[in-house]
Amino acid sequence: LRRTGEPDPEVQQHVVEGRMAVALEGVPLGAIEAALAGLPLIVTAETGLLRPVKNFGAGVAIESLSPEAILHSLLQAESLNAVQRAQMSDASYRMAVSIGDWTSIAAKLVSLYRGC
């Protein structure tokens, strides 16, 4: 806060960016680690990764927890050919880096700290 009691816009910008990085809270880190290793993911909505996996094409989404939906998704994963698996592998890595990389946020926070 500035002495006026108003938030400093420079600080506020970094706080918002920090919240983006905190978005990984509640996401299973094992899934992120697998994605960083380039493994295609099979996820449910409960992982918090359903939308990113679908948007990036990083794996197979289990749309509901019904036995039929689970079976359908597992059969879909099993039927992937080598090219599809390689594409999902690349997409999985890109997804993990995109949603979990702190590099730019850390650089901005260091810059802000040094500027104080």
C-alpha positions as CSV (number, residue, x, y, z in Angstrom):
1,L,0.0,0.0,0.0
2,R,1.1,3.5,-0.6
3,R,1.0,6.0,2.2
4,T,-2.4,7.1,0.8
5,G,-3.8,3.7,1.5
6,E,-4.3,3.0,-2.1
7,P,-2.7,-0.2,-3.7
8,D,0.4,0.5,-5.7
9,P,-0.5,-0.5,-9.4
10,E,3.0,-1.9,-9.9
11,V,2.7,-4.2,-6.9
12,Q,-0.9,-5.1,-7.7
13,Q,0.2,-6.3,-11.2
14,H,2.7,-8.7,-9.6
15,V,0.2,-9.9,-7.1
16,V,-2.3,-10.8,-9.9
17,E,0.5,-12.6,-11.7
18,G,1.4,-14.4,-8.5
19,R,-2.1,-15.6,-8.2
20,M,-1.9,-17.1,-11.7
21,A,1.1,-19.2,-10.6
22,V,-0.8,-20.3,-7.5
23,A,-3.4,-21.7,-9.8
24,L,-1.4,-25.0,-9.5
25,E,-2.6,-25.3,-6.0
26,G,-5.1,-28.1,-6.0
27,V,-3.7,-29.6,-9.2
28,P,-2.1,-33.0,-8.7
29,L,1.6,-32.3,-9.0
30,G,2.2,-35.9,-10.2
31,A,0.1,-35.1,-13.3
32,I,2.2,-31.9,-13.9
33,E,5.4,-33.9,-13.4
34,A,4.2,-36.5,-15.9
35,A,3.3,-33.8,-18.4
36,L,6.7,-32.2,-18.0
37,A,8.1,-35.7,-18.8
38,G,6.0,-35.6,-22.0
39,L,3.5,-38.2,-21.0
40,P,0.0,-37.7,-22.4
41,L,-2.5,-37.4,-19.5
42,I,-5.8,-39.1,-18.8
43,V,-7.7,-36.7,-16.5
44,T,-11.0,-36.1,-14.9
45,A,-12.5,-32.7,-14.0
46,E,-11.6,-33.2,-10.4
47,T,-7.9,-32.8,-11.3
48,G,-8.4,-29.2,-12.4
49,L,-6.7,-30.2,-15.6
50,L,-9.6,-31.2,-17.8
51,R,-9.9,-27.9,-19.7
52,P,-6.1,-27.4,-20.2
53,V,-5.7,-31.0,-21.4
54,K,-8.6,-30.6,-23.9
55,N,-7.4,-27.1,-25.0
56,F,-3.8,-28.3,-25.6
57,G,-4.7,-31.8,-26.9
58,A,-2.4,-33.1,-24.1
59,G,-4.3,-36.3,-23.4
60,V,-7.7,-37.8,-22.9
61,A,-10.4,-36.3,-20.9
62,I,-12.7,-38.4,-18.8
63,E,-15.9,-36.3,-19.0
64,S,-17.7,-37.9,-16.1
65,L,-17.1,-40.5,-13.5
66,S,-19.6,-43.0,-14.8
67,P,-18.2,-46.4,-15.6
68,E,-19.2,-45.9,-19.3
69,A,-17.4,-42.6,-19.6
70,I,-14.3,-44.0,-17.9
71,L,-14.3,-47.0,-20.2
72,H,-14.8,-44.9,-23.3
73,S,-11.9,-42.6,-22.4
74,L,-9.5,-45.5,-21.6
75,L,-10.5,-47.2,-24.9
76,Q,-9.8,-43.9,-26.7
77,A,-6.4,-43.7,-25.1
78,E,-5.6,-47.3,-25.9
79,S,-6.5,-46.8,-29.6
80,L,-4.1,-43.9,-30.2
81,N,-1.4,-44.6,-32.8
82,A,2.2,-43.6,-32.4
83,V,1.8,-40.3,-34.2
84,Q,-1.2,-39.3,-32.0
85,R,0.7,-40.3,-28.9
86,A,3.8,-38.2,-30.0
87,Q,1.5,-35.2,-30.7
88,M,-0.1,-35.6,-27.2
89,S,3.3,-36.0,-25.6
90,D,4.5,-32.7,-27.1
91,A,1.2,-31.0,-26.2
92,S,1.4,-32.3,-22.7
93,Y,4.9,-30.8,-22.1
94,R,3.8,-27.5,-23.6
95,M,0.7,-27.4,-21.4
96,A,2.7,-28.1,-18.2
97,V,5.2,-25.3,-19.1
98,S,2.5,-23.0,-20.0
99,I,0.5,-23.3,-16.8
100,G,3.2,-24.0,-14.4
101,D,6.3,-22.1,-15.3
102,W,7.3,-19.5,-12.7
103,T,10.3,-18.0,-14.7
104,S,8.7,-14.8,-15.9
105,I,6.8,-14.3,-12.7
106,A,9.9,-14.8,-10.6
107,A,11.9,-12.4,-12.8
108,K,9.2,-9.7,-12.3
109,L,9.1,-10.3,-8.5
110,V,12.9,-10.1,-8.3
111,S,12.8,-6.9,-10.3
112,L,10.1,-5.5,-8.0
113,Y,12.1,-6.5,-4.9
114,R,15.3,-4.9,-6.1
115,G,13.4,-1.7,-7.0
116,C,12.2,-1.2,-3.4
